[in-house]
Amino acid sequence: MNEELERLVELDKKHVWHPFTQAQTAPDPVPIERGEGVVLHTADGRQIIDYISSWWVNLYGHAHPRVSAAIAEQASQLEQVIFAGFTHRPAIRLAEKLAELLPGDLSRVFYSDNGSTAVEVGLKMAYQYWANKGQSQRKRFLTFDGAYHGDTVGAMSAGVSSRMFDAWKELFFTVDVLDYPNTWENDARCEEKEARALKLLDDFLDRHAQETCALIMEPLVQGASGIRMVRPEFVKAVVERLREHGILVIFDEVMTGFGRTGSNFACEKIGVVPDIICLSKGLTAGFLPLSVTVAREEIYREFLGESFDRAFCHGHSFTANPLGCAAALASMELLQSEEVRQSFKRIEKAHDRGLDYLRDLKQTTAHRICGTIGAFDAVVDDGGYTSSLGNDLKRWFWDRNMLLRPLGNVVYQLPPYVITDEQIDLGWKAAAEAMIKLNPPKA
Ligand SMILES: *Cc1c(COP(=O)(O)O)cnc(C)c1O
């Protein structure tokens, strides 16, 4: 690194507070100069393959010209306007587009800024829906073990079982935590695990169905707690049971949305329509912070009335930011392009071939794929987010110019859709070598 860059990093260390980072022990942050396609260019001239879509937000490669042009054009027209009492073309067009893409009557779009706020909005909507309907005894929220829904207080409450938020646990509202089967391909016990989880759900519903407001879940793939998957059949069975009792279903598709699971949305792949869906990562193709909470029309109607008390009193300074909406519109167009649609299957196949380097290694397990997401677990004594193998693996991939950032002992690829088969292959090959060198099988 040259002197100017070194000074820059020193300044960062002096003034910047980074997320999810223990600054005292972490390596220096890496200045990134630009991105192009699947490659990130570091300021000191390295080219890094981005296997994780930069925290799961990028869809079609970095700095995609169509999206950046849409933002530039919008910026010269209208950058922002208050969204209570006013509206604008990008927000209207995007809402129309999302209603068209989403299944069923998921057609009422509420804008906010990020995944956590999309979740907060969903939880608050569900809660007030029942109050407006005169059923304010419905206060309990159901969640799954290992769920992650974001870092704001309501979202942390819903994600309490991840144990990531123990520092604040006394602030949380109480949630009921369901058993998560956590299955993978060729998992011989998947039906048994699912049956047990459904039995526990049935027991809960026998006792508390009439006090329960909503379930919130990450459908098909739990992200942050370790790319934990279930079969569509399981989610469908859960939703059917809840529907029998009128309990609302909130799908947090902040990560699974926009093609990650091989369909536009996980709910589409499962074949169910949730009452509320939360979308964010990927919405603007990774360009700008924006999110939506989309409700079925029936939910929206419960908020209408003569009195302001029935309205949904929630909003943010930047609700429906026009630049974000313009970026998202361009992103939705790209999502529907033939090239992107074809890439879903292509990437899935490439993961399947690549995981073959790992399937025979005894120190790995739970090889699994859902659409464009591939993962496996390293067998270790201290599994989980803080597994000591995690940092060694991060460094291993970094030394090979790969942004491939395991969640503890869970190694995964969640790439932009422009990644090539060869790049996917390289990633899994490097992972197999890492297992042989860094995590040899226990005797
Ligand atoms: C990332 C994530 C969130 C939180 O989104 P932010 O934009 O980081 O606030 C919520 N739910 C899921 C499933 C996520 O993956």
The ligand as a Gaussian input file, in Angstrom:
#p B3LYP/6-31G(d) Opt

LIG

0 1
 C      -30.209000      -8.767000       6.349000
 C      -31.517000      -9.235000       6.809000
 C      -32.377000      -8.403000       7.525000
 C      -31.980000      -7.010000       7.946000
 O      -31.752000      -6.182000       6.859000
 P      -30.879000      -4.854000       7.049000
 O      -30.999000      -4.154000       5.752000
 O      -29.488000      -5.312000       7.358000
 O      -31.467000      -4.095000       8.172000
 C      -33.623000      -8.888000       7.872000
 N      -33.994000     -10.133000       7.545000
 C      -33.205000     -10.954000       6.848000
 C      -33.699000     -12.315000       6.487000
 C      -31.936000     -10.555000       6.466000
 O      -31.126000     -11.388000       5.808000

